[in-house]
Amino acid sequence: MDATQRLAHPERDEIEITSVLFALSDPARLSLVRELADGPLDMAECSVLDPSMPKSTRSHLMKVLRESGVIRNEPNGRRRTVSLRRDDLDARFPGLVGSVLDAASRPD
């Protein structure tokens, strides 16, 4: 595989709570994480990534989630597969992801 297709992801022990909480504080990023809680998606299938959203905005949204350790974005042929790093996050911060997703799904 071409090294340029691979993106940097923090190792489990490098994931920081402040980065995770920042990444989850944005409604668009949180919506994507809620979508990924059901399983990995092809990046093109992520409904939160509105086709009218500028490509630079989509790229930044994914970059913040990836660099914080919330998601994994891996090449899959000519496409990319995006997945929630639930095991890593649960090992590092037990119950955090579940609590955030539960709170996000409750009506105001």
N, CA, C and O atoms as a GROMACS GRO file, in nm:
protein
  432
    1MET      N    1   0.084  -0.118   0.000
    1MET     CA    2   0.000   0.000   0.000
    1MET      C    3   0.089   0.124   0.000
    1MET      O    4   0.191   0.128   0.068
    2ASP      N    5   0.049   0.223  -0.076
    2ASP     CA    6   0.120   0.349  -0.085
    2ASP      C    7   0.112   0.420   0.051
    2ASP      O    8   0.002   0.438   0.105
    3ALA      N    9   0.226   0.459   0.104
    3ALA     CA   10   0.232   0.524   0.236
    3ALA      C   11   0.155   0.656   0.237
    3ALA      O   12   0.111   0.700   0.343
    4THR      N   13   0.138   0.719   0.123
    4THR     CA   14   0.066   0.845   0.119
    4THR      C   15  -0.083   0.827   0.142
    4THR      O   16  -0.152   0.924   0.174
    5GLN      N   17  -0.135   0.706   0.126
    5GLN     CA   18  -0.276   0.680   0.151
    5GLN      C   19  -0.306   0.665   0.299
    5GLN      O   20  -0.421   0.682   0.340
    6ARG      N   21  -0.206   0.633   0.379
    6ARG     CA   22  -0.226   0.612   0.521
    6ARG      C   23  -0.225   0.745   0.594
    6ARG      O   24  -0.142   0.831   0.566
    7LEU      N   25  -0.316   0.760   0.687
    7LEU     CA   26  -0.322   0.880   0.770
    7LEU      C   27  -0.275   0.847   0.910
    7LEU      O   28  -0.292   0.734   0.956
    8ALA      N   29  -0.217   0.943   0.978
    8ALA     CA   30  -0.169   0.922   1.115
    8ALA      C   31  -0.286   0.914   1.213
    8ALA      O   32  -0.379   0.995   1.207
    9HIS      N   33  -0.279   0.818   1.301
    9HIS     CA   34  -0.378   0.801   1.409
    9HIS      C   35  -0.300   0.788   1.540
    9HIS      O   36  -0.197   0.721   1.543
   10PRO      N   37  -0.347   0.849   1.647
   10PRO     CA   38  -0.276   0.831   1.774
   10PRO      C   39  -0.291   0.687   1.824
   10PRO      O   40  -0.393   0.622   1.802
   11GLU      N   41  -0.188   0.639   1.890
   11GLU     CA   42  -0.196   0.509   1.956
   11GLU      C   43  -0.292   0.521   2.073
   11GLU      O   44  -0.319   0.631   2.121
   12ARG      N   45  -0.343   0.408   2.119
   12ARG     CA   46  -0.441   0.409   2.229
   12ARG      C   47  -0.392   0.492   2.347
   12ARG      O   48  -0.466   0.574   2.399
   13ASP      N   49  -0.269   0.470   2.391
   13ASP     CA   50  -0.218   0.540   2.509
   13ASP      C   51  -0.187   0.687   2.484
   13ASP      O   52  -0.154   0.760   2.578
   14GLU      N   53  -0.196   0.732   2.359
   14GLU     CA   54  -0.174   0.873   2.326
   14GLU      C   55  -0.304   0.953   2.319
   14GLU      O   56  -0.300   1.076   2.306
   15ILE      N   57  -0.418   0.887   2.327
   15ILE     CA   58  -0.546   0.956   2.318
   15ILE      C   59  -0.568   1.034   2.447
   15ILE      O   60  -0.560   0.978   2.557
   16GLU      N   61  -0.597   1.163   2.433
   16GLU     CA   62  -0.614   1.251   2.548
   16GLU      C   63  -0.761   1.289   2.564
   16GLU      O   64  -0.831   1.315   2.466
   17ILE      N   65  -0.806   1.293   2.689
   17ILE     CA   66  -0.946   1.324   2.718
   17ILE      C   67  -0.986   1.461   2.666
   17ILE      O   68  -1.097   1.478   2.615
   18THR      N   69  -0.898   1.560   2.677
   18THR     CA   70  -0.933   1.695   2.631
   18THR      C   71  -0.955   1.698   2.480
   18THR      O   72  -1.045   1.768   2.433
   19SER      N   73  -0.875   1.624   2.405
   19SER     CA   74  -0.892   1.619   2.260
   19SER      C   75  -1.021   1.548   2.221
   19SER      O   76  -1.091   1.590   2.129
   20VAL      N   77  -1.052   1.440   2.293
   20VAL     CA   78  -1.175   1.366   2.265
   20VAL      C   79  -1.297   1.453   2.294
   20VAL      O   80  -1.390   1.459   2.214
   21LEU      N   81  -1.297   1.519   2.409
   21LEU     CA   82  -1.411   1.603   2.445
   21LEU      C   83  -1.427   1.720   2.348
   21LEU      O   84  -1.539   1.757   2.314
   22PHE      N   85  -1.315   1.777   2.306
   22PHE     CA   86  -1.323   1.884   2.206
   22PHE      C   87  -1.384   1.832   2.076
   22PHE      O   88  -1.473   1.896   2.019
   23ALA      N   89  -1.337   1.718   2.030
   23ALA     CA   90  -1.388   1.660   1.905
   23ALA      C   91  -1.537   1.631   1.913
   23ALA      O   92  -1.609   1.651   1.816
   24LEU      N   93  -1.584   1.586   2.029
   24LEU     CA   94  -1.725   1.552   2.046
   24LEU      C   95  -1.813   1.673   2.075
   24LEU      O   96  -1.935   1.660   2.081
   25SER      N   97  -1.753   1.790   2.095
   25SER     CA   98  -1.830   1.910   2.130
   25SER      C   99  -1.898   1.976   2.010
   25SER      O  100  -1.987   2.058   2.028
   26ASP      N  101  -1.856   1.941   1.890
   26ASP     CA  102  -1.915   1.999   1.769
   26ASP      C  103  -2.033   1.914   1.723
   26ASP      O  104  -2.018   1.792   1.709
   27PRO      N  105  -2.149   1.974   1.698
   27PRO     CA  106  -2.267   1.896   1.657
   27PRO      C  107  -2.247   1.811   1.532
   27PRO      O  108  -2.295   1.698   1.528
   28ALA      N  109  -2.177   1.860   1.432
   28ALA     CA  110  -2.156   1.782   1.309
   28ALA      C  111  -2.066   1.662   1.337
   28ALA      O  112  -2.093   1.552   1.289
   29ARG      N  113  -1.961   1.684   1.415
   29ARG     CA  114  -1.871   1.572   1.448
   29ARG      C  115  -1.943   1.470   1.536
   29ARG      O  116  -1.928   1.350   1.517
   30LEU      N  117  -2.022   1.518   1.631
   30LEU     CA  118  -2.097   1.428   1.718
   30LEU      C  119  -2.199   1.346   1.637
   30LEU      O  120  -2.218   1.228   1.664
   31SER      N  121  -2.262   1.408   1.540
   31SER     CA  122  -2.357   1.336   1.454
   31SER      C  123  -2.288   1.222   1.379
   31SER      O  124  -2.343   1.113   1.366
   32LEU      N  125  -2.169   1.249   1.331
   32LEU     CA  126  -2.094   1.145   1.261
   32LEU      C  127  -2.058   1.032   1.356
   32LEU      O  128  -2.070   0.915   1.320
   33VAL      N  129  -2.016   1.064   1.476
   33VAL     CA  130  -1.982   0.961   1.575
   33VAL      C  131  -2.105   0.878   1.609
   33VAL      O  132  -2.096   0.756   1.622
   34ARG      N  133  -2.220   0.942   1.623
   34ARG     CA  134  -2.345   0.867   1.650
   34ARG      C  135  -2.375   0.771   1.536
   34ARG      O  136  -2.418   0.658   1.559
   35GLU      N  137  -2.351   0.815   1.414
   35GLU     CA  138  -2.373   0.730   1.296
   35GLU      C  139  -2.277   0.611   1.296
   35GLU      O  140  -2.315   0.500   1.261
   36LEU      N  141  -2.153   0.636   1.335
   36LEU     CA  142  -2.050   0.531   1.334
   36LEU      C  143  -2.066   0.434   1.452
   36LEU      O  144  -2.004   0.327   1.451
   37ALA      N  145  -2.145   0.468   1.550
   37ALA     CA  146  -2.166   0.379   1.664
   37ALA      C  147  -2.230   0.247   1.620
   37ALA      O  148  -2.215   0.146   1.688
   38ASP      N  149  -2.300   0.248   1.508
   38ASP     CA  150  -2.363   0.127   1.454
   38ASP      C  151  -2.268   0.042   1.371
   38ASP      O  152  -2.301  -0.070   1.334
   39GLY      N  153  -2.150   0.095   1.341
   39GLY     CA  154  -2.052   0.019   1.264
   39GLY      C  155  -1.983   0.107   1.162
   39GLY      O  156  -2.027   0.219   1.135
   40PRO      N  157  -1.874   0.056   1.105
   40PRO     CA  158  -1.796   0.133   1.007
   40PRO      C  159  -1.878   0.167   0.884
   40PRO      O  160  -1.973   0.097   0.848
   41LEU      N  161  -1.840   0.276   0.821
   41LEU     CA  162  -1.905   0.320   0.698
   41LEU      C  163  -1.801   0.359   0.595
   41LEU      O  164  -1.690   0.401   0.628
   42ASP      N  165  -1.838   0.344   0.470
   42ASP     CA  166  -1.759   0.403   0.364
   42ASP      C  167  -1.776   0.554   0.380
   42ASP      O  168  -1.887   0.601   0.404
   43MET      N  169  -1.670   0.628   0.366
   43MET     CA  170  -1.677   0.772   0.388
   43MET      C  171  -1.787   0.836   0.304
   43MET      O  172  -1.849   0.933   0.348
   44ALA      N  173  -1.811   0.785   0.187
   44ALA     CA  174  -1.914   0.840   0.100
   44ALA      C  175  -2.055   0.814   0.153
   44ALA      O  176  -2.149   0.881   0.112
   45GLU      N  177  -2.071   0.717   0.244
   45GLU     CA  178  -2.203   0.682   0.299
   45GLU      C  179  -2.240   0.764   0.422
   45GLU      O  180  -2.355   0.757   0.466
   46CYS      N  181  -2.149   0.839   0.477
   46CYS     CA  182  -2.175   0.915   0.598
   46CYS      C  183  -2.275   1.026   0.568
   46CYS      O  184  -2.239   1.124   0.503
   47SER      N  185  -2.398   1.011   0.614
   47SER     CA  186  -2.504   1.107   0.579
   47SER      C  187  -2.481   1.244   0.640
   47SER      O  188  -2.531   1.344   0.587
   48VAL      N  189  -2.407   1.252   0.749
   48VAL     CA  190  -2.379   1.383   0.809
   48VAL      C  191  -2.291   1.467   0.716
   48VAL      O  192  -2.289   1.590   0.725
   49LEU      N  193  -2.219   1.400   0.629
   49LEU     CA  194  -2.133   1.471   0.535
   49LEU      C  195  -2.216   1.515   0.416
   49LEU      O  196  -2.209   1.456   0.308
   50ASP      N  197  -2.292   1.618   0.436
   50ASP     CA  198  -2.381   1.676   0.337
   50ASP      C  199  -2.303   1.709   0.210
   50ASP      O  200  -2.199   1.774   0.216
   51PRO      N  201  -2.353   1.666   0.094
   51PRO     CA  202  -2.283   1.692  -0.032
   51PRO      C  203  -2.264   1.842  -0.059
   51PRO      O  204  -2.172   1.880  -0.132
   52SER      N  205  -2.350   1.926  -0.002
   52SER     CA  206  -2.335   2.070  -0.023
   52SER      C  207  -2.230   2.132   0.069
   52SER      O  208  -2.191   2.248   0.052
   53MET      N  209  -2.183   2.054   0.168
   53MET     CA  210  -2.079   2.102   0.258
   53MET      C  211  -1.948   2.112   0.180
   53MET      O  212  -1.912   2.021   0.107
   54PRO      N  213  -1.876   2.223   0.196
   54PRO     CA  214  -1.748   2.236   0.125
   54PRO      C  215  -1.652   2.122   0.163
   54PRO      O  216  -1.649   2.077   0.277
   55LYS      N  217  -1.576   2.078   0.065
   55LYS     CA  218  -1.482   1.968   0.087
   55LYS      C  219  -1.384   2.001   0.199
   55LYS      O  220  -1.348   1.913   0.277
   56SER      N  221  -1.342   2.126   0.209
   56SER     CA  222  -1.249   2.164   0.314
   56SER      C  223  -1.311   2.148   0.452
   56SER      O  224  -1.241   2.111   0.547
   57THR      N  225  -1.439   2.176   0.465
   57THR     CA  226  -1.509   2.160   0.594
   57THR      C  227  -1.520   2.013   0.630
   57THR      O  228  -1.496   1.975   0.744
   58ARG      N  229  -1.555   1.929   0.532
   58ARG     CA  230  -1.562   1.785   0.557
   58ARG      C  231  -1.427   1.729   0.597
   58ARG      O  232  -1.417   1.649   0.690
   59SER      N  233  -1.324   1.772   0.527
   59SER     CA  234  -1.189   1.724   0.559
   59SER      C  235  -1.148   1.764   0.700
   59SER      O  236  -1.089   1.684   0.773
   60HIS      N  237  -1.180   1.886   0.739
   60HIS     CA  238  -1.145   1.933   0.873
   60HIS      C  239  -1.222   1.855   0.980
   60HIS      O  240  -1.165   1.816   1.082
   61LEU      N  241  -1.350   1.831   0.956
   61LEU     CA  242  -1.432   1.754   1.049
   61LEU      C  243  -1.370   1.616   1.074
   61LEU      O  244  -1.356   1.572   1.188
   62MET      N  245  -1.333   1.549   0.967
   62MET     CA  246  -1.273   1.415   0.978
   62MET      C  247  -1.135   1.422   1.042
   62MET      O  248  -1.100   1.334   1.121
   63LYS      N  249  -1.058   1.523   1.010
   63LYS     CA  250  -0.923   1.537   1.065
   63LYS      C  251  -0.928   1.554   1.217
   63LYS      O  252  -0.850   1.490   1.288
   64VAL      N  253  -1.018   1.638   1.266
   64VAL     CA  254  -1.028   1.659   1.411
   64VAL      C  255  -1.065   1.529   1.481
   64VAL      O  256  -1.006   1.496   1.584
   65LEU      N  257  -1.160   1.455   1.427
   65LEU     CA  258  -1.201   1.328   1.488
   65LEU      C  259  -1.088   1.225   1.483
   65LEU      O  260  -1.066   1.152   1.580
   66ARG      N  261  -1.017   1.219   1.372
   66ARG     CA  262  -0.907   1.123   1.357
   66ARG      C  263  -0.790   1.158   1.448
   66ARG      O  264  -0.739   1.071   1.519
   67GLU      N  265  -0.749   1.282   1.447
   67GLU     CA  266  -0.634   1.322   1.526
   67GLU      C  267  -0.660   1.315   1.676
   67GLU      O  268  -0.566   1.302   1.755
   68SER      N  269  -0.786   1.324   1.717
   68SER     CA  270  -0.819   1.312   1.859
   68SER      C  271  -0.825   1.166   1.903
   68SER      O  272  -0.824   1.137   2.023
   69GLY      N  273  -0.831   1.075   1.806
   69GLY     CA  274  -0.838   0.932   1.838
   69GLY      C  275  -0.980   0.879   1.845
   69GLY      O  276  -1.000   0.765   1.888
   70VAL      N  277  -1.078   0.958   1.803
   70VAL     CA  278  -1.218   0.915   1.810
   70VAL      C  279  -1.252   0.820   1.695
   70VAL      O  280  -1.328   0.725   1.714
   71ILE      N  281  -1.198   0.846   1.578
   71ILE     CA  282  -1.227   0.760   1.463
   71ILE      C  283  -1.098   0.709   1.400
   71ILE      O  284  -0.989   0.761   1.423
   72ARG      N  285  -1.115   0.605   1.319
   72ARG     CA  286  -1.007   0.555   1.235
   72ARG      C  287  -1.054   0.574   1.091
   72ARG      O  288  -1.169   0.542   1.058
   73ASN      N  289  -0.967   0.626   1.006
   73ASN     CA  290  -0.998   0.654   0.866
   73ASN      C  291  -0.893   0.580   0.784
   73ASN      O  292  -0.779   0.625   0.772
   74GLU      N  293  -0.932   0.467   0.726
   74GLU     CA  294  -0.837   0.379   0.659
   74GLU      C  295  -0.871   0.363   0.511
   74GLU      O  296  -0.988   0.362   0.473
   75PRO      N  297  -0.768   0.352   0.428
   75PRO     CA  298  -0.792   0.327   0.285
   75PRO      C  299  -0.854   0.189   0.264
   75PRO      O  300  -0.820   0.092   0.332
   76ASN      N  301  -0.944   0.183   0.168
   76ASN     CA  302  -1.010   0.058   0.132
   76ASN      C  303  -1.027   0.062  -0.020
   76ASN      O  304  -1.132   0.100  -0.072
   77GLY      N  305  -0.923   0.020  -0.090
   77GLY     CA  306  -0.924   0.033  -0.237
   77GLY      C  307  -0.916   0.180  -0.273
   77GLY      O  308  -0.827   0.252  -0.226
   78ARG      N  309  -1.008   0.225  -0.357
   78ARG     CA  310  -1.010   0.366  -0.397
   78ARG      C  311  -1.093   0.450  -0.301
   78ARG      O  312  -1.106   0.572  -0.320
   79ARG      N  313  -1.149   0.389  -0.201
   79ARG     CA  314  -1.235   0.458  -0.106
   79ARG      C  315  -1.170   0.460   0.031
   79ARG      O  316  -1.057   0.412   0.047
   80ARG      N  317  -1.240   0.514   0.129
   80ARG     CA  318  -1.192   0.516   0.267
   80ARG      C  319  -1.303   0.466   0.358
   80ARG      O  320  -1.420   0.499   0.340
   81THR      N  321  -1.264   0.384   0.456
   81THR     CA  322  -1.357   0.334   0.556
   81THR      C  323  -1.332   0.408   0.686
   81THR      O  324  -1.219   0.421   0.732
   82VAL      N  325  -1.441   0.457   0.743
   82VAL     CA  326  -1.434   0.533   0.867
   82VAL      C  327  -1.502   0.450   0.976
   82VAL      O  328  -1.611   0.397   0.956
   83SER      N  329  -1.435   0.439   1.092
   83SER     CA  330  -1.492   0.361   1.203
   83SER      C  331  -1.465   0.431   1.336
   83SER      O  332  -1.366   0.502   1.352
   84LEU      N  333  -1.555   0.409   1.429
   84LEU     CA  334  -1.542   0.461   1.565
   84LEU      C  335  -1.442   0.373   1.640
   84LEU      O  336  -1.450   0.251   1.633
   85ARG      N  337  -1.350   0.434   1.709
   85ARG     CA  338  -1.249   0.360   1.785
   85ARG      C  339  -1.305   0.330   1.925
   85ARG      O  340  -1.244   0.366   2.026
   86ARG      N  341  -1.418   0.266   1.929
   86ARG     CA  342  -1.491   0.241   2.054
   86ARG      C  343  -1.407   0.161   2.154
   86ARG      O  344  -1.402   0.196   2.271
   87ASP      N  345  -1.340   0.055   2.108
   87ASP     CA  346  -1.260  -0.027   2.200
   87ASP      C  347  -1.148   0.055   2.263
   87ASP      O  348  -1.124   0.046   2.383
   88ASP      N  349  -1.079   0.134   2.182
   88ASP     CA  350  -0.970   0.216   2.234
   88ASP      C  351  -1.023   0.321   2.331
   88ASP      O  352  -0.965   0.343   2.437
   89LEU      N  353  -1.133   0.386   2.295
   89LEU     CA  354  -1.189   0.489   2.381
   89LEU      C  355  -1.243   0.431   2.511
   89LEU      O  356  -1.226   0.490   2.618
   90ASP      N  357  -1.309   0.314   2.503
   90ASP     CA  358  -1.362   0.250   2.625
   90ASP      C  359  -1.249   0.203   2.716
   90ASP      O  360  -1.261   0.208   2.838
   91ALA      N  361  -1.139   0.157   2.657
   91ALA     CA  362  -1.025   0.113   2.738
   91ALA      C  363  -0.959   0.232   2.806
   91ALA      O  364  -0.914   0.222   2.921
   92ARG      N  365  -0.953   0.342   2.737
   92ARG     CA  366  -0.886   0.462   2.788
   92ARG      C  367  -0.975   0.540   2.885
   92ARG      O  368  -0.928   0.586   2.990
   93PHE      N  369  -1.103   0.554   2.850
   93PHE     CA  370  -1.198   0.635   2.929
   93PHE      C  371  -1.330   0.557   2.943
   93PHE      O  372  -1.427   0.587   2.873
   94PRO      N  373  -1.333   0.458   3.032
   94PRO     CA  374  -1.451   0.371   3.045
   94PRO      C  375  -1.582   0.448   3.062
   94PRO      O  376  -1.595   0.534   3.150
   95GLY      N  377  -1.678   0.415   2.976
   95GLY     CA  378  -1.812   0.473   2.984
   95GLY      C  379  -1.829   0.609   2.918
   95GLY      O  380  -1.942   0.656   2.904
   96LEU      N  381  -1.721   0.673   2.878
   96LEU     CA  382  -1.732   0.808   2.821
   96LEU      C  383  -1.815   0.810   2.693
   96LEU      O  384  -1.910   0.888   2.682
   97VAL      N  385  -1.779   0.727   2.598
   97VAL     CA  386  -1.848   0.730   2.468
   97VAL      C  387  -1.996   0.697   2.486
   97VAL      O  388  -2.082   0.764   2.428
   98GLY      N  389  -2.026   0.595   2.564
   98GLY     CA  390  -2.165   0.559   2.588
   98GLY      C  391  -2.243   0.672   2.652
   98GLY      O  392  -2.357   0.700   2.614
   99SER      N  393  -2.184   0.738   2.749
   99SER     CA  394  -2.250   0.851   2.816
   99SER      C  395  -2.276   0.966   2.721
   99SER      O  396  -2.384   1.025   2.722
  100VAL      N  397  -2.176   0.999   2.639
  100VAL     CA  398  -2.192   1.109   2.545
  100VAL      C  399  -2.299   1.076   2.440
  100VAL      O  400  -2.383   1.160   2.407
  101LEU      N  401  -2.294   0.954   2.388
  101LEU     CA  402  -2.394   0.916   2.288
  101LEU      C  403  -2.534   0.909   2.346
  101LEU      O  404  -2.630   0.949   2.280
  102ASP      N  405  -2.546   0.861   2.469
  102ASP     CA  406  -2.678   0.858   2.535
  102ASP      C  407  -2.731   1.000   2.556
  102ASP      O  408  -2.848   1.027   2.529
  103ALA      N  409  -2.647   1.088   2.603
  103ALA     CA  410  -2.688   1.226   2.627
  103ALA      C  411  -2.725   1.295   2.496
  103ALA      O  412  -2.820   1.374   2.492
  104ALA      N  413  -2.652   1.266   2.391
  104ALA     CA  414  -2.677   1.328   2.262
  104ALA      C  415  -2.808   1.280   2.198
  104ALA      O  416  -2.867   1.351   2.117
  105SER      N  417  -2.852   1.161   2.236
  105SER     CA  418  -2.974   1.106   2.176
  105SER      C  419  -3.100   1.145   2.254
  105SER      O  420  -3.211   1.122   2.206
  106ARG      N  421  -3.084   1.203   2.371
  106ARG     CA  422  -3.200   1.245   2.451
  106ARG      C  423  -3.255   1.377   2.399
  106ARG      O  424  -3.178   1.468   2.365
  107PRO      N  425  -3.387   1.387   2.392
  107PRO     CA  426  -3.445   1.517   2.351
  107PRO      C  427  -3.422   1.622   2.460
  107PRO      O  428  -3.410   1.589   2.578
  108ASP      N  429  -3.415   1.746   2.419
  108ASP     CA  430  -3.393   1.856   2.516
  108ASP      C  431  -3.507   1.873   2.611
  108ASP      O  432  -3.503   1.961   2.697
   0.00000   0.00000   0.00000
